[in-house]
Amino acid sequence: MLKLERVSSLRDQLVQEGYDRLSTPRARVKFTGEKEADDLLNDIDLHPHAFVVACIMDRQIRAEKAWRIPYELRLRLGFFDFANLARLAEISPEKLNEAMLQPTPIHRFPNEMSKNILFAVHRIRNEFCGNAAAIWTGKPSSATIVRRFLEFRGVGQKIASMAANILVRDFRVAVSDRYSIDISVDVQITRVFSRMGFVPKNASVDYLIFRARELHPEYPGIFDLVLWELGREVCRPLQPACVRCRFSNLCAHKNVGDAS
């Protein structure tokens, strides 16, 4: 099989798997693997601000630890519920810093993340009438959701795209389009996308984003979860488990001499 044919076939398989997941009934998302923490995050009707805060925390630490932070703050502060959002917005920076640090730090950058949390709850209170779900309700465009997340302190393209993708893919939030939901480039996605032969080994973040747009412009983020899971579980940095990969027959790394 020629390289271009292999890349095209691999793209089609990845896209199909992404849409197959979208066609299944909505299931509970295992963000942390801990029932109480996941209950809080999955309840975007009553606790949408917990989801928003967790997205903002997902930075330079393991995903499961970042997603657990809203629940951990609930334990440390004694509250983190939607009904107490106003109370949370009035908390002092010193008290929130203490909760982030004691008895052990719950983030690699506790002071910076405290500032991000306070900014977030103030913005939710002031711009969205205290209801974080207003960020995504009303069937907005994907660009609107991404832009609204970008307006939070500490949020860049990666987190904003990830948040929009989780809302659409996992929570099945209705949107008018999916054009602006990009892949959320991290080490896992970069490694797998490169090994598969879609991008050069040292491709920039922008290059990967535009390559995904080129491959599937109507929903570039369709590749996100499949690639991320492969990178974490199969396509490891050293000694990738190609025998366990369902895409190995089309992967450039497995078919030596056909890589970018």
C-alpha positions in Angstrom: 0.0 0.0 0.0 1.3 3.5 -0.9 2.1 5.9 1.9 -0.8 8.3 1.0 -3.3 5.5 0.8 -2.2 4.2 4.2 -2.5 7.6 5.8 -5.9 8.1 4.2 -7.1 4.7 5.4 -5.7 5.4 8.9 -7.4 8.8 9.0 -10.7 7.2 8.1 -10.4 4.5 10.7 -9.6 7.1 13.4 -12.5 9.3 12.4 -14.9 6.3 12.3 -13.9 5.2 15.8 -14.5 8.8 17.1 -18.0 8.9 15.6 -18.8 5.4 16.8 -18.1 6.7 20.3 -20.4 9.6 19.8 -23.2 7.3 18.6 -23.3 5.3 21.8 -25.5 6.3 24.8 -24.0 8.8 27.1 -22.0 7.1 29.8 -20.5 8.3 33.1 -17.0 9.7 32.6 -14.3 8.3 34.7 -12.2 11.4 35.2 -10.4 10.2 38.4 -11.6 6.7 39.1 -12.9 7.8 42.5 -16.7 7.7 42.7 -17.3 10.8 44.8 -15.0 13.0 42.8 -16.4 11.7 39.5 -20.0 12.2 40.8 -19.2 15.8 41.3 -17.7 16.3 37.9 -20.3 14.4 36.0 -23.1 16.5 37.5 -22.8 19.4 35.1 -26.5 20.4 35.8 -26.1 21.1 39.5 -22.3 21.6 39.7 -21.1 22.9 36.3 -18.5 25.1 38.0 -16.7 22.0 39.3 -16.2 20.9 35.7 -14.9 24.3 34.7 -12.5 24.5 37.6 -11.2 21.0 36.9 -10.5 21.9 33.3 -8.5 24.9 34.5 -6.5 22.7 36.9 -5.5 20.3 34.2 -2.0 21.7 33.6 1.4 20.1 34.1 0.2 17.4 36.5 -1.4 14.0 35.9 -4.9 14.4 34.6 -6.5 12.3 37.3 -4.9 14.4 40.0 -6.1 17.7 38.3 -9.6 16.5 37.9 -9.8 15.5 41.6 -9.1 19.1 42.8 -12.7 20.3 43.0 -13.7 17.3 45.2 -10.5 17.8 47.3 -11.4 21.5 47.8 -14.9 20.5 48.9 -13.4 18.3 51.6 -10.9 20.9 52.7 -13.2 23.9 52.6 -16.4 22.2 53.7 -18.2 23.4 50.6 -17.9 23.6 46.8 -21.5 23.3 45.7 -23.5 25.3 43.2 -25.6 26.8 46.0 -22.5 28.0 47.7 -20.8 29.6 44.6 -21.4 33.1 46.1 -19.7 31.9 49.3 -16.8 30.5 47.3 -16.4 33.8 45.4 -16.1 35.6 48.7 -13.4 33.4 50.1 -10.1 35.2 50.8 -7.0 34.4 48.7 -5.2 33.4 51.9 -7.8 30.9 52.9 -7.9 29.3 49.4 -4.1 29.2 49.3 -4.2 27.4 52.6 -6.7 24.9 51.3 -4.6 24.3 48.2 -1.5 23.7 50.4 -2.6 21.9 53.5 -2.2 19.2 54.6 -0.4 18.6 51.3 -0.2 20.6 48.0 -2.9 19.5 45.6 -1.3 21.0 42.5 2.2 21.6 41.3 1.5 25.4 41.3 -0.9 25.9 44.2 -0.6 29.7 44.5 -1.1 30.3 40.8 -4.0 27.9 40.6 -5.6 29.6 43.6 -5.6 32.8 41.6 -7.1 31.0 38.6 -9.9 29.5 40.7 -10.8 32.8 42.2 -10.9 34.5 38.8 -13.0 31.6 37.5 -15.7 31.8 40.3 -15.8 35.6 40.0 -16.3 35.4 36.3 -19.0 32.8 36.6 -20.8 34.9 39.1 -20.5 38.2 37.2 -20.6 37.1 33.6 -22.9 34.0 33.8 -25.2 34.9 36.6 -23.6 32.3 38.9 -24.3 29.5 36.5 -21.3 28.0 34.7 -23.6 26.0 32.5 -24.4 29.2 30.7 -21.0 28.8 29.0 -22.4 26.0 26.8 -26.2 26.1 26.9 -28.4 27.4 24.1 -26.7 25.4 21.4 -23.9 27.8 20.8 -21.2 27.5 18.1 -18.1 25.5 19.0 -16.1 28.8 18.6 -18.2 30.5 21.2 -17.6 27.8 23.8 -13.8 27.8 23.1 -13.7 31.5 23.2 -15.6 31.6 26.5 -13.1 29.2 28.1 -10.2 31.2 26.7 -11.4 34.2 28.7 -10.6 32.3 32.0 -7.3 33.0 33.6 -4.7 30.3 32.9 -6.6 28.8 30.0 -5.0 28.5 26.5 -5.9 26.7 23.3 -5.2 23.2 24.7 -7.5 23.5 27.8 -10.2 25.4 25.9 -10.4 22.8 23.1 -10.3 20.0 25.6 -13.2 21.5 27.6 -15.3 22.0 24.5 -14.5 18.4 23.3 -15.5 16.8 26.6 -18.7 18.8 26.6 -19.6 17.7 23.1 -18.1 14.2 23.0 -18.8 12.9 26.6 -21.6 15.1 27.9 -23.4 15.4 24.5 -23.9 19.1 24.9 -25.8 20.4 21.8 -23.7 22.8 19.6 -24.4 24.3 16.2 -21.2 23.0 14.8 -17.9 21.3 15.7 -15.5 23.2 13.4 -13.6 25.0 16.2 -13.0 22.0 18.4 -9.3 21.3 17.8 -7.1 18.5 19.1 -5.6 19.3 22.5 -1.9 18.8 21.8 0.1 17.1 24.5 3.0 14.6 24.6 0.7 11.7 24.0 -1.1 13.1 21.0 2.2 14.5 19.5 3.9 11.1 19.8 1.1 9.0 18.3 0.3 11.5 15.5 3.9 11.5 14.5 4.4 7.7 14.7 1.3 7.1 12.7 2.9 9.2 9.9 0.5 12.3 9.9 3.2 14.8 11.0 7.0 15.1 11.1 8.6 14.0 14.4 9.4 17.5 15.6 6.2 19.2 14.4 5.1 22.3 16.3 1.8 22.5 18.2 0.4 24.8 15.4 1.4 22.2 12.8 -0.4 19.4 14.6 -3.5 21.6 15.0 -3.7 22.5 11.4 -2.9 19.0 10.2 -5.9 17.7 12.2 -8.0 20.5 10.7 -6.8 19.4 7.2 -7.6 15.8 7.9 -11.1 16.4 9.3 -12.2 20.0 9.1 -15.7 19.5 10.3 -14.5 18.3 13.7 -10.7 18.3 14.1 -11.0 17.2 17.8 -12.5 13.9 16.7 -9.0 12.4 16.9 -8.3 13.6 20.4 -9.4 10.9 22.8 -8.4 8.0 20.6 -4.9 9.3 20.2 -4.6 10.2 23.8 -5.7 6.8 25.0 -3.3 5.1 22.6 -0.4 7.2 23.8 -1.1 6.5 27.5 -1.9 2.8 27.2 -0.2 1.4 24.1 2.0 3.8 22.1 4.4 4.4 25.0 7.6 6.6 24.6 9.9 3.5 24.9 9.0 0.1 23.5 5.5 0.8 22.1 3.2 -2.2 22.3 2.5 -2.4 18.6 1.1 -5.9 18.9 -1.7 -4.5 21.0 -2.5 -1.6 18.7 -5.5 -2.0 16.5 -4.0 0.5 14.0 -0.6 -1.2 13.7 -1.2 -2.5 10.1 -1.5 1.1 8.9 0.9 2.8 11.3 4.1 4.3 9.8 6.1 3.4 12.9 5.2 -0.2 12.6 5.8 -0.2 8.8 9.4 1.0 9.0 10.4 3.1 6.0 7.1 4.7 5.6 7.3 7.2 8.4 7.4 11.0 7.9 
